[in-house]
Amino acid sequence: MAEHKHGEMDITVQTKTFNSFIKATTWCVVAIVFLCLFLAVFAS
């Protein structure tokens, strides 16, 4: 079995995926907040 050396693995793909996930989550939360505000103001 190969020796594990901390910090040598290339994680650029994982970093891009995580950043995209965070961006998508942020946009979804913002959209939900605006939807709730819209419904609070204009719902009858």
Z-matrix of the N, CA and C atoms (Angstrom, degrees):
N
C 1 1.445
C 2 1.531 1 108.88
N 3 1.306 2 116.53 1 141.55
C 4 1.466 3 121.43 2 -178.10
C 5 1.521 4 110.76 3 -73.74
N 6 1.308 5 114.28 4 149.30
C 7 1.457 6 119.97 5 177.12
C 8 1.525 7 109.69 6 -75.14
N 9 1.312 8 115.44 7 137.92
C 10 1.465 9 120.47 8 177.54
C 11 1.519 10 109.17 9 -86.18
N 12 1.337 11 116.11 10 126.87
C 13 1.461 12 121.09 11 177.55
C 14 1.518 13 107.18 12 -118.23
N 15 1.315 14 115.69 13 113.22
C 16 1.463 15 122.37 14 -175.06
C 17 1.527 16 111.33 15 -61.53
N 18 1.344 17 115.77 16 131.07
C 19 1.456 18 121.38 17 174.38
C 20 1.508 19 116.45 18 87.32
N 21 1.323 20 119.54 19 9.35
C 22 1.464 21 120.90 20 -177.70
C 23 1.525 22 113.58 21 -104.12
N 24 1.328 23 117.74 22 -5.77
C 25 1.460 24 119.61 23 -178.35
C 26 1.529 25 110.32 24 -80.73
N 27 1.333 26 116.82 25 140.67
C 28 1.453 27 121.74 26 177.38
C 29 1.530 28 108.55 27 -79.11
N 30 1.321 29 116.96 28 115.58
C 31 1.462 30 121.05 29 -176.44
C 32 1.529 31 112.20 30 -116.72
N 33 1.315 32 117.65 31 24.99
C 34 1.462 33 119.71 32 -177.51
C 35 1.526 34 111.80 33 -63.98
N 36 1.330 35 117.87 34 -38.49
C 37 1.465 36 120.74 35 179.84
C 38 1.529 37 109.91 36 -66.91
N 39 1.321 38 116.89 37 -43.35
C 40 1.460 39 120.17 38 179.21
C 41 1.533 40 110.74 39 -64.32
N 42 1.326 41 117.27 40 -38.16
C 43 1.457 42 121.38 41 179.73
C 44 1.526 43 110.44 42 -65.77
N 45 1.323 44 117.73 43 -43.70
C 46 1.467 45 121.17 44 178.05
C 47 1.529 46 110.88 45 -63.31
N 48 1.326 47 116.66 46 -41.31
C 49 1.462 48 120.72 47 179.07
C 50 1.518 49 110.80 48 -63.66
N 51 1.321 50 116.92 49 -44.85
C 52 1.463 51 120.92 50 179.51
C 53 1.526 52 110.77 51 -63.02
N 54 1.332 53 117.51 52 -43.77
C 55 1.459 54 120.63 53 179.61
C 56 1.527 55 111.24 54 -63.72
N 57 1.323 56 117.33 55 -39.05
C 58 1.464 57 120.63 56 176.50
C 59 1.518 58 111.51 57 -65.24
N 60 1.321 59 117.19 58 -39.81
C 61 1.454 60 121.62 59 177.82
C 62 1.525 61 110.71 60 -62.68
N 63 1.320 62 117.32 61 -44.51
C 64 1.464 63 121.43 62 179.48
C 65 1.523 64 110.36 63 -64.13
N 66 1.331 65 117.37 64 -41.59
C 67 1.462 66 121.02 65 179.31
C 68 1.527 67 110.76 66 -63.61
N 69 1.329 68 117.43 67 -45.12
C 70 1.458 69 121.27 68 179.67
C 71 1.527 70 111.02 69 -64.20
N 72 1.318 71 117.20 70 -41.21
C 73 1.455 72 121.13 71 178.51
C 74 1.522 73 110.75 72 -63.03
N 75 1.322 74 116.85 73 -42.56
C 76 1.459 75 121.07 74 178.86
C 77 1.521 76 111.00 75 -61.78
N 78 1.331 77 117.74 76 -45.20
C 79 1.458 78 120.98 77 179.59
C 80 1.523 79 111.16 78 -64.04
N 81 1.317 80 117.63 79 -38.97
C 82 1.466 81 120.46 80 178.62
C 83 1.523 82 111.31 81 -65.02
N 84 1.310 83 117.43 82 -42.26
C 85 1.471 84 121.05 83 178.71
C 86 1.527 85 110.25 84 -63.59
N 87 1.324 86 117.06 85 -43.28
C 88 1.467 87 120.72 86 178.47
C 89 1.527 88 109.75 87 -62.09
N 90 1.328 89 118.11 88 -43.71
C 91 1.465 90 121.38 89 179.68
C 92 1.531 91 110.92 90 -62.96
N 93 1.321 92 117.63 91 -40.73
C 94 1.464 93 121.05 92 179.62
C 95 1.519 94 110.76 93 -65.91
N 96 1.327 95 117.51 94 -41.21
C 97 1.468 96 121.10 95 178.33
C 98 1.524 97 110.05 96 -62.48
N 99 1.334 98 117.56 97 -46.19
C 100 1.459 99 119.82 98 178.27
C 101 1.527 100 111.68 99 -63.50
N 102 1.322 101 117.73 100 -38.44
C 103 1.453 102 120.86 101 177.55
C 104 1.528 103 110.31 102 -62.92
N 105 1.311 104 117.17 103 -44.08
C 106 1.466 105 120.72 104 178.25
C 107 1.524 106 111.17 105 -62.81
N 108 1.327 107 117.38 106 -42.60
C 109 1.462 108 120.34 107 177.25
C 110 1.527 109 111.20 108 -63.68
N 111 1.328 110 116.86 109 -42.40
C 112 1.454 111 120.90 110 178.42
C 113 1.521 112 110.79 111 -60.35
N 114 1.326 113 117.18 112 -46.01
C 115 1.452 114 120.91 113 179.98
C 116 1.526 115 111.41 114 -66.62
N 117 1.325 116 117.78 115 -35.19
C 118 1.455 117 120.51 116 179.06
C 119 1.526 118 111.34 117 -66.84
N 120 1.324 119 116.63 118 -35.16
C 121 1.458 120 120.41 119 -177.38
C 122 1.528 121 111.41 120 -82.48
N 123 1.324 122 118.15 121 -43.33
C 124 1.460 123 121.27 122 -170.11
C 125 1.517 124 115.35 123 -105.97
N 126 1.319 125 119.32 124 -3.57
C 127 1.464 126 120.25 125 179.67
C 128 1.533 127 109.57 126 -72.43
N 129 1.303 128 115.33 127 141.16
C 130 1.473 129 117.92 128 -179.45
C 131 1.510 130 111.40 129 -120.96
